[in-house]
Amino acid sequence: MRHWYKERVRAERAPAAPAAKPAPSRQKRSDDAPEYIGGRNPVVEALTAGVPASALYVAQRIDSDDRVRTALKIAADRGVALLEVTRDKLDRLTEGAVHQGIALQIPPYDYAHPADLVTIAQDAAEVPLIVALDGVTDPRNLGAIARSATAFGAHGLVIPSRRAAGVTGGAWKTSAGTLATMRVARASNLTAALREYREAGLFVVGLDGEATTELADVELLSEPLVLVIGSEGKGLSRLVRENCDVVAKIPMQAAAESLNAGVAAGIALYEAARHRRR
């Protein structure tokens, strides 16, 4: 077994009918721009989970219900600014997403360093379990993976700093608040981060539908581990695959192109948790 309790790895730090109303334009956000969570249930979940919030926006003459009243109370108790705005402004803030008359402004996410995730495991006296995402571009998948990672005891997620989903309002919404506690690290170069994890004593297991080894047969799942999830359709990139100790597949009884990245991560994390309970 590799010795994983080593000096923290280093990596560059570095995310006739009236005309239809035009959809709000989607402009590229800067890394320091705030994000918005829209929708009554997601806003309540985020506030309840302690997600850091700057302001709560509520539509004028909103049809209030228990969720709206709960959101207002929690925001007031936490000292979050309460702002009444038009629905048009809410449409712009949430970029046309369904907001149900309420949206929560959250500050830019404070990403961890990849080595910090090993430290989290060390501080908890636990065997590291880290999830790396290779080319996952849908923030909803990132949020769903954060939920599974929280449920099965992972110590954090690693994402590339470019061409990958970051912790946006969509990711917060899908995570149901779990991103408030599940740390996400950004790596300027994912393959370099994987190499440094291996040098620190962790094993790297990648998921690929074309692999010959089944995930349940991978004994490394109980070891200090980085579990790599590829993008839906494309799977793992060549360089990432080359830096895996093992590439394994999730066997399926019926033919399918591929599993959704969030679903695949949930299954793999369950399998890793099952191995660790032995």
N, C-alpha and C positions, 0 to 999 in steps of 0.2 A: 504494500500500500504506500502511496506517496505521502510524504509528511507535509501537511497543508499549513501547519502553524509556522509560517515563515515571515520574514520581514515583508511588509505590505508591498505589493507589486506597484510598479510605476507606470503611468500612462499619461499621455497629454490630456490635460483638462480642456477640458474644453471650456425649440427648441422654429249699325246699327246698334250693337251692344256696346256698353262702355268699354273702353280699352282696358285690357288686363293690366294690373299693377306690375311693373317690372320687378323681377326678383332682385333682392339686394346684391350688389356686386361683391364678389369674393376677392378681397385683396390679400396679398401675402402678409401675414402678421410678422412683426419683428419679434425677436426672442424675448424682449422685455415688455411686450404688450399684454394687457390683462386678457383673461378668458371669461367666458360666460356659460353658466349652466342654466338651461331653460327647461321649464316644465315643473308642475307642482310636486309630483312625487320625487323627481331627482333633486329638486331644491331642498325639500324637507330631509331627504336622506343625507345630502351633503352637509347641511347645517347640523343634523343630529350626530354625524360622524366627526364633527369638529373640523371640517375642511376650512382652511383659512379663507376668509371672505372680506372684501373691501366694501361692498354695497349690495343692498337688495333692491332691485327695481320692480315696481308693481304698476300694472296698467291702471289708468284712470277708470273709475266706475267698474272695477273688476267684480265679477260675480263670485263673491267670497264663499269658501267652504272650509271644512276643518283643516285641510292641508294649508290653505293660505293663512288661516289664523295661527296655525302652529309655526309656520315659517316666520311670520311677523313677530311672534312672541320670542322664539329662539334668537332671531336677529337682534331684537331689542335687548334681550338679556345679555347678549354677547357684545353689545355696543357697536353692531354693524349699522352703517348708515342706511336709512330707509328713504327711498326716492320714488315719487309718483311721476310716471312718464306716460306719454302716448303709446298706443300700440305700434304706431309706425316706428317710433324709436326702438321699441323692443325688437321689432322685426330687423332693424339695422344692427342692433347689438348682437343678436343671436344669428345673424347672417341667414335669415329666412327659416330657421329651424322652428319646430313646434315649441312654443313657450308657455301657452295657456295663461298668458297675462302676467307671468312672473319669471324673473331671471336673477341669478346670483353672480356677481362679479367676483372673480378670484384673481389673485396676483399671479405673475409668471411663476412657473414651477421651479423650485430650487433643486436641480439635479444633483445627485450624489456622484462621487468618483467611483469607478468600478471596484477599486480596492476596498472602498468603504463597506461593500456588501459582505466581504469576507470578515471584516472586523465585526459586523453585526452578529454573524454566526459565532465568532470567537467570544464576544462579550456575553452571549447567551449560553456558552459552553455546549454548542450544538454542532453537528456535522453540517458543513455548508451545503445549501441547495439554492442555486441561482438559475434563473431563466434568462436566456439570451434570445433576442428576436432578430432574425436575419431577413430584412426586406419586408417586414410587416408594415404596410402603409395605411391601414384603416385604423383610426383612433378607437373605434368601437371594439376592434379585436384587442388592442392594448388594454382597454378597460376590462374586457371580459377575462383576459389572462391575469390581470391583477386580482380579480375576484377569486379565480382558481388558485393562484399562488398564495393568497392569504388563507384560503380554506385548507390547503395541504402543507402549510408550514414552510414555504420558501422564504428566503432571506432578502430577496430583491430581484429586480428585473434590470437587464442591460439592453440598451437600444443604441443603434448607430446615431451619430449626430446629423447625418445627411441621408436623404432618400428613405426616411422611415417615419412612422407616426410618432408624435411626441405627446406629452401630457397636456392635451387641449381640453376644452369644455366637453367635447364629445367623449373623450376618454374618461373624464371625471364622471360624466352622466352614466356611462355603461358600467363603471366600476362600483356603482352603488356606495360610494364613500370609501371603499377600501384603499384607494390611492392616498388617503390621509395617513395611513400607517405603512403601506407597502412602498419601500423606497425604490426609486427608478434612477439608474445611473446612465450617463451618456458616455459613449466611447467614440473618440475621433476616428478610430480604426478598429472595427470589431474583431478582425482576425488577429491583430496585435494584442487586443485585450484577452482573447482566448488563449493565445500563446503564453501570456503572462500569468493567467489563471493556472495553466498547466505547470508552469515553472514554480508556482506557489503550492503545488501539490494537489490541485483539483483535477478530476477527470472530466472530459468533455464528451457528451453523448448527443448526437444529432438525430433528428427525426426525418426520415425520407421514405416515401411509399415504395420506392424501388429497391430498398435494402433487402438483403436476404435474412438478416437476423431479426427475430421478433423482439419487441421491446420487453416483454415479460421474461425473456431469457437472459437479459443483460444484468449480470451480477453487480456491475458497477453502480447500479442505482442506489445501493446502500452506502456508497463511498462519498467523500467530498465531491460534489457534482455541479457541473454546469450543463443544463439541459437546453439545447438549441432548437428553436422552432423556426422553420423556414416560411417563406411566403406561400400563400395558397396558389397552386398552379405551378410556380417556378421552383418551389422547394428551396433547398440549401444552395447557396452560391458555391462555386468551385473552391475558392480559397478557404471558405468556412469549412466545407466538407473535409478538406485536406488537414485541417487542424482539429478534427474530431478523433478521439480514441476509438469510438465505436459509432457506426451509423446504423440505426434500427428503424423498423417499421411498426405501425399499428395494424395488425391483421384485420381485414374486413371480410365478412361473409359474402356481401354483395359487391358487385363491381361499382366503383365510383371514381371520378376523376381525382378527387382529393378531399380531405377533410378541411373544414374551416380552421384557420390557425387557432382561434380561441377554443374550439372543440378539441383539437389535437392536443393543445397544451393541457387542458383539463384532464384528458385521459392519461397523458404521460405523467402528470403530477400525481394523479391518484396511484399509478403504478409505482412511482418512486416512493410514495408514502407507504404503500403496502410492503415493499421490500424493507423499508426502514423499521417497520413494526415487528419484523421477524426476530 
